[in-house]
Amino acid sequence: MKLTNYIDGVWQEEAASYAAVLNPANGEELAQVPLSTEEEVGQAVAAAKKAQRKWALVPAPKRADYLYEIGRIMKDKKEHLAQVLTKEMGKVIEEARGEVQEGIDMAFYMAGEGRRLFGETVPSELQDKFAMSVRAPIGVVGLITPWNFPIAIATWKSFPAIVAGNTFIWKPATETPLMAYEMALIFEEAGLPHGVANIVFGSGSDVGTALIEHPDVRVISFTGSTETGRHVAELGGRHLKKISLEMGGKNAVIVLEDADIELAVEGILWSAFGTAGQRCTACSRVIVHKDVKEELQKRLLESMKGLTMGDGLDETVKVGPVINAKALEKIQSYIEIGKEEGANLVAGGHVLNEGKFATGHYFEPTLFADVAWDSRLAQEEIFGPVISLITVSSLDEAIEVNNSVAYGLSSSIFSQDVNKVFRAQRDLDTGIVYINAGTTGAEIHLPFGGTKGTGNGHRDSGVAALDVFTEWKSIYIDYSGKLQRAQIDTE
């Protein structure tokens, strides 16, 4: 199957060059993805710009009707979408179904915003004058999405853009283009007007850069690595674009001496090894109080033995493959770094490449103990199924260790002490804090994003997502029949 770009409601002709899309579980070729050029980006932007003028004039509740229909179609196709997602990305089918559901939830949630899009009215300081602010669409936006959540993150960005009255060009990751193809089919079925949604496949260096540099693209919403995000911010800043960045994480679960250890183990395993550790919210550090360190480590090791690995389409599998061979190499390099730094490798640490694993990309769930809080293993994002166990003596030390990294996306604390919990939720320097749960599991009606190296202050999801895709417009209506000069005439 050869994919083609989707521009102005039309599937385009075949591209000049393609790359193979491979199933990370077994190496099977699923499709070929176009490697598009700057010229094709220009065509998509022109179509989006033309469509946006009319789309912005469609009443927001009517724009929302399209999202309701998109959500309904996604719900009908949920199992199909989940199967495709697992094949191209590798996550286990249970997680894939959850990700598709997240997209469905976002469709219905953002459709509701079509009857809100709240501004505000305020009293004027002058007589016979009315003052208010409203949200206005920005125009054409560029969406750059990653391979690890190829449908959820795309809906976090595209649905608020749609309901706010913008049009968009979406560049999905080249590893996972099939979800973008499926979403384009859904946009068609829902009757979304031509040019509102445009999809251009290709590399970040070609398609992504062209999107960022195009003068008619007013907003770039990017999710990916911190290194690439910095480049996006620098390039977009030269063109005075609004740039929304959601990037890396080095998330920690804190386990205090009064924690429910069994519950903590469940939360850690789900957070660390779900999606084979390839989540920006994945738990990669466990900060444990010295009084329960040995018990927690013992229970973690016992539970890790029960994690079945394999093709995510197998309902019994708990940990699927990582995305590609390059990811395996990076994860393996950090195993060596951990050993060199003196950390104690107590489980895992190997690429699986024999038998049923021979044609896929599998890495054993891995646990390091006695990890120094300031080591590279504990400070740098690995993006794989690797946990570092760090021992502390107090809540204050745990918070300090949690906040010591360059990232600030998600954190978690397990404790039965309400006083400690409230201190922690105040002092943990992350955009998301979980209490007696792991570091994953965000809900679409709250803002998603983080501090420091994780982002630049914008948020995906929730009402906050509308701030990325709207401008504030202040309106003053003077019905006094005379010129009133604001502060000059207030006395």
C-alpha positions as CSV (number, residue, x, y, z in Angstrom):
1,M,0.0,0.0,0.0
2,K,1.4,3.4,-1.1
3,L,0.1,6.3,0.9
4,T,-0.3,9.7,-0.7
5,N,-0.8,13.2,0.8
6,Y,-4.2,14.5,1.5
7,I,-4.6,18.1,0.4
8,D,-7.8,20.1,-0.1
9,G,-9.9,17.0,0.3
10,V,-8.1,15.2,-2.5
11,W,-5.7,12.2,-2.3
12,Q,-2.6,13.4,-4.3
13,E,-0.6,11.6,-6.9
14,E,2.2,9.3,-5.8
15,A,5.4,10.9,-4.5
16,A,8.8,10.8,-6.1
17,S,10.3,8.9,-3.2
18,Y,9.0,6.6,-0.4
19,A,10.1,5.0,2.9
20,A,8.9,1.6,4.2
21,V,6.6,1.5,7.2
22,L,7.5,-1.6,9.3
23,N,5.7,-3.4,12.0
24,P,8.1,-3.2,15.0
25,A,6.8,-6.6,16.3
26,N,7.9,-8.7,13.3
27,G,9.4,-6.5,10.6
28,E,6.5,-6.9,8.2
29,E,6.1,-4.1,5.7
30,L,2.7,-2.4,6.3
31,A,2.9,0.4,3.8
32,Q,5.1,2.9,2.1
33,V,5.0,6.5,3.2
34,P,5.8,9.5,0.9
35,L,8.8,11.6,1.6
36,S,7.3,14.9,0.6
37,T,9.0,18.2,-0.4
38,E,8.7,21.9,0.4
39,E,6.6,22.3,-2.8
40,E,3.9,19.9,-1.5
41,V,3.9,21.7,1.9
42,G,3.2,24.9,0.0
43,Q,0.3,23.4,-1.8
44,A,-1.2,22.2,1.5
45,V,-0.7,25.6,3.1
46,A,-2.4,27.4,0.1
47,A,-5.4,25.0,0.4
48,A,-5.6,25.6,4.1
49,K,-5.4,29.3,3.8
50,K,-8.1,29.5,1.2
51,A,-10.4,27.2,3.2
52,Q,-9.8,29.1,6.5
53,R,-11.6,32.2,5.3
54,K,-14.9,30.4,4.9
55,W,-14.3,28.0,7.9
56,A,-13.9,30.9,10.3
57,L,-17.3,32.2,9.3
58,V,-19.0,28.9,10.1
59,P,-20.7,29.4,13.6
60,A,-18.7,27.5,16.2
61,P,-21.6,25.2,17.2
62,K,-21.8,24.2,13.6
63,R,-18.0,23.5,13.5
64,A,-18.6,21.4,16.6
65,D,-21.1,19.3,14.8
66,Y,-18.4,17.9,12.6
67,L,-16.4,16.9,15.7
68,Y,-19.4,15.1,17.1
69,E,-19.7,13.2,13.8
70,I,-15.9,12.5,13.8
71,G,-16.2,11.1,17.3
72,R,-19.1,8.9,16.4
73,I,-17.2,7.4,13.4
74,M,-14.1,6.8,15.6
75,K,-16.3,5.0,18.1
76,D,-17.7,2.8,15.4
77,K,-14.2,2.1,14.1
78,K,-12.5,1.8,17.5
79,E,-11.4,-1.8,17.2
80,H,-10.1,-1.4,13.6
81,L,-8.2,1.8,14.6
82,A,-6.7,0.0,17.6
83,Q,-5.6,-3.0,15.5
84,V,-3.9,-0.7,12.9
85,L,-2.3,1.3,15.8
86,T,-0.8,-1.8,17.4
87,K,0.6,-3.0,14.0
88,E,2.4,0.2,13.1
89,M,3.5,1.4,16.6
90,G,3.8,-1.8,18.6
91,K,1.9,-1.0,21.8
92,V,-0.2,-3.8,23.2
93,I,-3.8,-3.9,21.9
94,E,-5.3,-3.0,25.3
95,E,-3.3,0.2,25.3
96,A,-4.1,0.9,21.7
97,R,-7.9,0.7,22.5
98,G,-7.3,3.1,25.3
99,E,-5.5,5.5,23.0
100,V,-8.3,5.4,20.4
101,Q,-10.8,6.1,23.2
102,E,-8.8,9.1,24.2
103,G,-9.2,10.5,20.7
104,I,-13.0,9.8,20.9
105,D,-13.2,11.5,24.2
106,M,-11.4,14.5,22.8
107,A,-13.8,14.8,19.9
108,F,-16.8,15.0,22.1
109,Y,-15.1,17.2,24.7
110,M,-13.9,19.8,22.1
111,A,-17.2,19.6,20.3
112,G,-18.7,20.9,23.6
113,E,-16.4,23.9,23.4
114,G,-18.2,24.9,20.2
115,R,-21.0,26.2,22.5
116,R,-18.6,27.9,24.9
117,L,-15.3,29.3,23.6
118,F,-15.8,31.7,26.5
119,G,-14.5,35.2,26.5
120,E,-15.3,37.7,29.2
121,T,-17.3,40.9,29.8
122,V,-16.0,43.5,32.2
123,P,-17.3,46.9,33.3
124,S,-15.9,49.9,31.6
125,E,-14.3,52.7,33.6
126,L,-16.4,55.2,31.5
127,Q,-20.1,55.8,31.2
128,D,-22.0,54.5,28.2
129,K,-19.2,52.1,27.2
130,F,-19.1,48.3,27.0
131,A,-16.0,46.2,27.2
132,M,-15.5,42.5,26.4
133,S,-12.9,40.0,25.1
134,V,-13.5,37.2,22.6
135,R,-11.5,34.3,21.2
136,A,-10.6,34.6,17.5
137,P,-9.2,31.9,15.2
138,I,-5.5,32.4,14.3
139,G,-5.6,31.0,10.7
140,V,-3.4,28.2,9.3
141,V,-1.7,26.0,11.9
142,G,1.0,23.3,11.5
143,L,0.8,20.1,13.6
144,I,3.9,17.9,14.1
145,T,3.1,14.7,16.0
146,P,5.2,11.8,17.3
147,W,5.0,8.1,16.7
148,N,4.4,6.9,20.3
149,F,0.8,8.3,20.5
150,P,-0.1,8.7,16.8
151,I,-3.8,9.2,17.3
152,A,-4.3,10.6,20.8
153,I,-1.8,13.5,20.4
154,A,-3.0,14.3,16.9
155,T,-6.6,14.7,18.3
156,W,-5.3,16.8,21.2
157,K,-4.0,19.3,18.6
158,S,-6.4,19.0,15.6
159,F,-9.7,19.0,17.3
160,P,-9.2,22.3,19.3
161,A,-7.8,23.8,16.1
162,I,-11.0,22.8,14.2
163,V,-13.5,24.0,16.7
164,A,-11.7,27.3,17.1
165,G,-12.0,28.1,13.4
166,N,-8.5,27.3,12.1
167,T,-7.4,25.0,9.3
168,F,-4.3,22.8,9.6
169,I,-1.5,20.9,7.9
170,W,-0.6,17.8,9.9
171,K,2.8,16.1,9.6
172,P,2.7,12.7,11.3
173,A,5.8,10.8,12.2
174,T,7.1,8.7,9.3
175,E,7.1,5.6,11.5
176,T,3.3,5.8,12.1
177,P,1.6,7.3,9.0
178,L,-1.3,4.8,8.9
179,M,-3.2,6.5,11.7
180,A,-3.1,9.8,9.8
181,Y,-4.4,8.0,6.8
182,E,-7.2,6.5,8.8
183,M,-8.1,9.9,10.3
184,A,-8.2,11.4,6.9
185,L,-10.8,8.8,5.8
186,I,-12.8,9.7,8.9
187,F,-12.6,13.4,8.1
188,E,-13.9,12.6,4.6
189,E,-16.7,10.4,6.0
190,A,-17.7,13.1,8.4
191,G,-18.0,15.6,5.6
192,L,-15.4,18.0,6.9
193,P,-15.1,20.8,4.3
194,H,-12.2,20.5,1.9
195,G,-9.0,22.2,3.0
196,V,-9.8,22.3,6.7
197,A,-7.6,19.2,7.4
198,N,-4.6,18.5,5.2
199,I,-2.0,15.8,5.7
200,V,1.6,15.9,4.3
201,F,3.8,13.0,5.0
202,G,7.6,13.2,5.2
203,S,10.6,13.9,7.3
204,G,11.0,16.6,9.9
205,S,14.0,18.1,8.2
206,D,12.0,18.6,4.9
207,V,8.3,18.8,5.7
208,G,8.6,20.0,9.3
209,T,11.1,22.7,8.4
210,A,9.0,23.8,5.5
211,L,5.9,24.1,7.7
212,I,7.8,26.1,10.3
213,E,9.3,28.5,7.8
214,H,6.2,29.1,5.7
215,P,5.0,32.6,6.2
216,D,1.3,31.7,6.0
217,V,1.5,29.2,8.9
218,R,0.8,31.1,12.0
219,V,1.1,28.4,14.7
220,I,3.2,25.3,15.1
221,S,2.2,22.7,17.7
222,F,5.0,20.2,18.2
223,T,5.3,17.1,20.3
224,G,8.7,15.2,20.3
225,S,12.1,15.3,21.8
226,T,13.5,18.2,23.7
227,E,16.4,18.5,21.3
228,T,14.1,18.8,18.3
229,G,11.7,21.1,20.2
230,R,14.5,23.6,20.8
231,H,15.3,23.6,17.1
232,V,11.6,24.2,16.3
233,A,11.4,27.0,18.8
234,E,14.5,28.7,17.4
235,L,13.4,28.4,13.8
236,G,9.8,29.5,14.6
237,G,11.0,32.4,16.8
238,R,12.8,33.9,13.8
239,H,9.4,34.1,12.0
240,L,7.5,35.3,15.1
241,K,5.2,32.3,15.1
242,K,3.3,31.0,18.1
243,I,5.1,27.8,19.1
244,S,3.6,25.2,21.4
245,L,6.1,22.5,22.6
246,E,5.5,19.3,24.5
247,M,8.7,17.5,24.8
248,G,10.6,15.1,27.1
249,G,10.3,13.8,30.6
250,K,12.3,12.0,33.3
251,N,9.4,11.2,35.5
252,A,9.6,9.8,39.1
253,V,7.4,7.8,41.4
254,I,8.1,8.6,45.1
255,V,7.4,5.7,47.5
256,L,7.4,6.8,51.1
257,E,7.7,4.6,54.2
258,D,3.9,4.5,54.8
259,A,3.0,3.7,51.2
260,D,0.8,0.8,50.1
261,I,3.7,-1.2,48.6
262,E,1.5,-3.5,46.5
263,L,-0.3,-0.6,45.0
264,A,3.0,1.2,44.4
265,V,4.4,-1.8,42.5
266,E,1.3,-1.9,40.3
267,G,1.6,1.8,39.5
268,I,5.3,1.6,38.8
269,L,5.0,-1.4,36.5
270,W,2.2,0.2,34.5
271,S,4.0,3.5,34.2
272,A,7.4,2.1,33.4
273,F,6.7,-0.7,31.1
274,G,3.4,0.3,29.4
275,T,4.1,1.2,25.7
276,A,7.5,-0.4,26.4
277,G,8.5,2.7,28.3
278,Q,8.0,4.9,25.2
279,R,5.9,7.5,26.8
280,C,6.8,11.1,27.7
281,T,5.1,10.4,31.0
282,A,6.8,7.0,31.6
283,C,8.2,6.3,35.1
284,S,12.0,6.0,34.7
285,R,12.9,6.8,38.3
286,V,11.6,5.3,41.5
287,I,12.6,7.4,44.5
288,V,12.0,5.2,47.5
289,H,12.4,5.7,51.3
290,K,15.2,3.7,52.7
291,D,12.9,1.9,55.2
292,V,11.0,0.2,52.4
293,K,13.6,0.0,49.7
294,E,14.4,-3.7,50.1
295,E,10.7,-4.7,50.2
296,L,9.8,-2.6,47.2
297,Q,12.8,-3.9,45.2
298,K,11.9,-7.5,46.0
299,R,8.2,-7.1,45.0
300,L,9.2,-5.3,41.8
301,L,11.5,-8.1,40.8
302,E,8.8,-10.7,41.5
303,S,6.2,-8.8,39.5
304,M,8.5,-8.2,36.6
305,K,8.9,-11.9,36.1
306,G,5.2,-12.1,35.2
307,L,5.4,-9.5,32.3
308,T,4.9,-11.4,29.1
309,M,6.5,-9.9,26.0
310,G,5.6,-10.2,22.3
311,D,3.4,-9.0,19.5
312,G,0.9,-6.5,20.9
313,L,-2.0,-8.1,19.0
314,D,-1.7,-11.1,21.4
315,E,-4.2,-10.3,24.2
316,T,-1.9,-12.0,26.7
317,V,1.1,-9.8,26.0
318,K,1.9,-7.0,28.5
319,V,5.0,-5.5,26.9
320,G,5.4,-5.0,23.2
321,P,8.4,-4.0,21.1
322,V,10.1,-0.7,20.9
323,I,9.7,1.3,17.7
324,N,12.9,0.4,15.7
325,A,16.5,-0.7,15.8
326,K,17.7,2.8,16.6
327,A,15.7,2.8,19.8
328,L,17.2,-0.5,20.8
329,E,20.7,0.9,20.3
330,K,19.9,3.9,22.4
331,I,18.4,1.9,25.3
332,Q,21.4,-0.6,25.2
333,S,23.8,2.3,25.4
334,Y,22.2,3.5,28.6
335,I,22.5,0.0,30.1
336,E,26.3,0.3,29.6
337,I,26.3,3.8,31.0
338,G,24.5,2.6,34.1
339,K,27.0,-0.2,34.6
340,E,29.9,2.2,34.2
341,E,28.4,4.6,36.7
342,G,28.3,1.8,39.3
343,A,24.5,1.2,39.4
344,N,23.4,-2.3,40.2
345,L,21.7,-4.1,37.3
346,V,19.3,-6.4,39.1
347,A,17.0,-7.4,36.2
348,G,16.9,-7.3,32.4
349,G,19.3,-5.2,30.4
350,H,19.3,-7.2,27.2
351,V,18.0,-7.0,23.6
352,L,15.8,-10.0,22.8
353,N,16.6,-11.2,19.3
354,E,16.0,-15.0,19.3
355,G,13.0,-17.2,18.6
356,K,9.8,-15.3,18.3
357,F,11.7,-12.0,19.0
358,A,14.1,-12.5,16.1
359,T,12.4,-10.2,13.5
360,G,11.1,-7.5,15.9
361,H,12.6,-4.9,18.2
362,Y,12.3,-6.1,21.8
363,F,14.1,-5.0,25.0
364,E,13.7,-6.7,28.4
365,P,12.0,-4.8,31.2
366,T,15.0,-3.6,33.2
367,L,15.7,-2.5,36.8
368,F,18.7,-0.8,38.2
369,A,19.1,-0.4,42.0
370,D,21.5,1.8,44.0
371,V,21.4,4.6,41.3
372,A,23.0,7.9,42.2
373,W,20.4,10.7,41.8
374,D,22.8,12.9,39.7
375,S,24.0,10.1,37.4
376,R,23.3,10.1,33.7
377,L,21.1,7.1,34.2
378,A,18.9,9.1,36.6
379,Q,19.0,12.4,34.7
380,E,18.7,11.7,31.0
381,E,15.6,10.5,29.1
382,I,16.1,6.9,27.8
383,F,12.6,6.3,26.3
384,G,12.6,2.6,27.0
385,P,11.6,0.0,29.6
386,V,14.3,1.0,32.2
387,I,13.7,1.9,35.9
388,S,16.3,3.5,38.2
389,L,15.8,2.9,41.9
390,I,17.1,5.8,44.0
391,T,17.1,5.6,47.8
392,V,16.3,8.7,50.0
393,S,15.8,9.3,53.7
394,S,12.9,11.8,53.8
395,L,10.1,13.5,51.9
396,D,12.2,16.6,51.6
397,E,15.0,14.7,50.0
398,A,12.6,12.9,47.7
399,I,11.2,16.1,46.4
400,E,14.6,17.6,45.9
401,V,15.7,14.5,43.9
402,N,12.5,14.6,41.9
403,N,13.1,18.3,41.0
404,S,16.8,17.8,40.2
405,V,16.3,16.8,36.5
406,A,16.0,19.1,33.5
407,Y,12.4,18.0,32.8
408,G,9.2,18.6,34.6
409,L,6.3,16.7,33.1
410,S,4.9,14.1,35.5
411,S,5.5,13.0,39.1
412,S,3.8,10.6,41.5
413,I,3.8,10.0,45.2
414,F,2.6,6.9,47.2
415,S,1.7,7.8,50.8
416,Q,-1.1,7.5,53.3
417,D,-0.2,10.7,55.1
418,V,-2.4,13.5,53.8
419,N,-0.1,16.2,55.2
420,K,2.9,14.8,53.2
421,V,0.7,14.4,50.1
422,F,-0.4,18.1,50.2
423,R,3.2,19.2,50.7
424,A,4.3,17.1,47.8
425,Q,1.7,18.2,45.3
426,R,2.7,21.8,46.1
427,D,6.4,21.3,45.9
428,L,6.9,18.8,43.0
429,D,8.0,20.9,40.0
430,T,6.0,19.1,37.3
431,G,3.0,20.0,35.2
432,I,1.2,16.8,36.3
433,V,1.2,15.2,39.8
434,Y,-0.4,11.9,40.7
435,I,-1.3,10.7,44.2
436,N,-1.2,7.0,44.9
437,A,-1.1,6.3,41.1
438,G,1.6,6.0,38.5
439,T,3.0,8.8,36.3
440,T,0.6,8.0,33.4
441,G,-3.1,8.3,32.8
442,A,-3.9,11.9,31.9
443,E,-7.5,12.8,31.2
444,I,-8.4,14.9,28.3
445,H,-10.4,17.6,30.2
446,L,-7.3,18.8,32.1
447,P,-4.2,20.6,30.7
448,F,-1.4,18.3,29.6
449,G,2.2,19.5,29.6
450,G,5.1,20.3,31.9
451,T,7.7,22.7,33.1
452,K,11.4,23.3,32.4
453,G,12.8,21.2,29.5
454,T,9.4,19.5,29.0
455,G,7.7,22.5,27.3
456,N,7.4,26.2,26.8
457,G,4.4,27.0,28.8
458,H,1.6,26.0,26.5
459,R,-0.6,23.0,27.1
460,D,-2.3,20.3,25.1
461,S,-5.8,19.0,26.1
462,G,-8.4,20.7,28.3
463,V,-9.7,24.2,27.7
464,A,-6.0,25.3,27.9
465,A,-5.5,23.8,24.4
466,L,-7.7,26.6,23.0
467,D,-5.1,29.1,24.0
468,V,-2.7,27.7,21.5
469,F,-5.2,28.0,18.6
470,T,-6.9,31.3,19.4
471,E,-6.0,34.9,19.8
472,W,-7.6,37.2,22.3
473,K,-9.4,40.2,20.9
474,S,-10.5,43.0,23.1
475,I,-13.6,45.0,22.0
476,Y,-14.8,48.4,23.3
477,I,-18.2,49.7,22.3
478,D,-18.8,53.3,23.1
479,Y,-22.5,54.4,22.9
480,S,-22.1,57.8,24.5
481,G,-22.1,59.7,21.2
482,K,-18.9,61.5,22.1
483,L,-15.2,60.9,22.2
484,Q,-14.1,59.4,25.5
485,R,-10.4,59.2,26.0
486,A,-10.1,56.3,28.5
487,Q,-8.0,57.3,31.6
488,I,-7.9,61.0,30.6
489,D,-11.7,61.4,30.9
490,T,-12.3,59.2,34.0
491,E,-12.1,62.2,36.4
